[in-house]
């Protein structure tokens, strides 16, 4: 409960500040529309006004309830979730390749045993490696696109 109250208070203060800031910017614009700027102070005032008007978008976002730091946190969280997802897909792909390799080796062993038991000379069992595995089309649709 305490943390929620702190977050709510913080959000309320940010919203109040954003509204006051926007009112000040509008008042400054109205003031400068009626008063002529002195030439020797013009560069300084233009620089200050540029900084103030540049921050209007972030103040509008805060006033509307969207905090830019929350957006960055959500982007980081989404990036971590995508990395975890890609790692899980890679592990699943590797497990599927190993399972297919196991099935192929068992089928080869069964074929060799059947041929030996039928008293016919059969081929010698050869070992397989993961690069020779042919995956089922249902598995291939889940493989990531090659980045090569």
N, C-alpha and C positions, 0 to 999 in steps of 0.2 A: 504494500500500500504506500509506503513512504516514497519509494522510487517513482511510482506513478504520479504522486502529487508533485514531486520535484520536476518530473518531465513536463507535466501540465503547466506548472508555474513558469518553467523555462520557455515553453512554447508561447504562453500568453505574453511574457515580457518581450520575446522576439517579435510577436505580432504587433504589440503596441509600438515598439521602436520602429518597425517597418512603416506603420501608418503615420507616425510623427515625422519620419524621414521623408515620406512622400509628400506630406503637407508642406514641409519646409522647402522641398525642391519646387513644388508648384508655386509657393509664395516667392521664392527666389526668381523663378522664371518671370512671374508677373512683375516683380520689382524691376528686374533688368529690362523688361519690355518698355517700361516708362522712363527709366533713368539712363542717361548716356554714360558709357564707360570712358574714363579718362585714358588718353593714349599711353601715358607712361606706365600705368598699372594694368594695361589691357592684357599683356601676355600672361601675367601672374593670374589674373582673374579667369582668363580662358582656360588655363591649365587646371585650376581648382574646379571650375565648372565641368570640365571634361571628366575629371575623376568622379565628381558627384553624380553626373548623369550616367556614367558608366556603371555605377552600382545600383541604378534604378531596377534593372532586371532581377538582381538577386533579392532586393527588398520586396519587389512584387511577388516573387516566389515565396518568400517567407510570410508575407501578409496573406497569401492565399492558402497557406498551410503546408507548403512543401519546403522542407528544409534541405538545402543543397548537400549538407553532410550526410543526411539520411539516404539521399540518392546515391552518393558515393559508396556508402556502406552496403546498400543493396546491390550495387554493381559488383563490388568485391565478393559478396556472398554468392551471387550468380556465377561469377568466374570460378570460384572454388567448387561450386556444385557441378559446373560443366566439366571441370578437370576430373572430379571424382567420377562423373558419368563416363567420360572417355576412358578412364583407367578400368572401370568395371567392364566396359565393352571390350577392351583389349584382353582382359582376363577371361571373359566369356569366350572370345574368339580362340584364344590359346587352348582353353579347356576343350572346346569343340574340335580343334585340330588334333589334340591328343586322343580324344575319344574316337575320332574317325581313324586315326592311326592304329589304335587298339583293335577296333573292329576289323580293319583290313588285315592286320597280323593274325587275328583269330581265324578269319576266313581262310587265309593262306595256310595256316596250320591245319585246319580241318580238312581242307582239300588235300594236303599232303598226306595226312593220316588215312583218309579214305582211299587214296591211290595206293598207299603202302599196304593197306589191309586187303585190297582187291588184287594184290600180287602183281600189280602193274608198276613199272618204274615211273615214278613221277618226278617232277622238277624239285630241285633242292630249294628249301625255304630260304629266301633272301631277306635280309633285313631291310627295313624301310626307314626313311627319315621324313620329318615334317614337310619338307619341300615337295615331296611326291604325293602328298595327300590330295585327293580330289574331293572337295566338299559338296554336300548336297545343296541344290539351288536354294532351299529354304534357309540354309545357314549363310550362304553368300550374300543374301540381301541385307544382312545385319553387319557385314564387314564395313569398316570405314573406307572412304575413298582413298586411293593411294596418293600420297603427297610427294611422290618422286618427280 
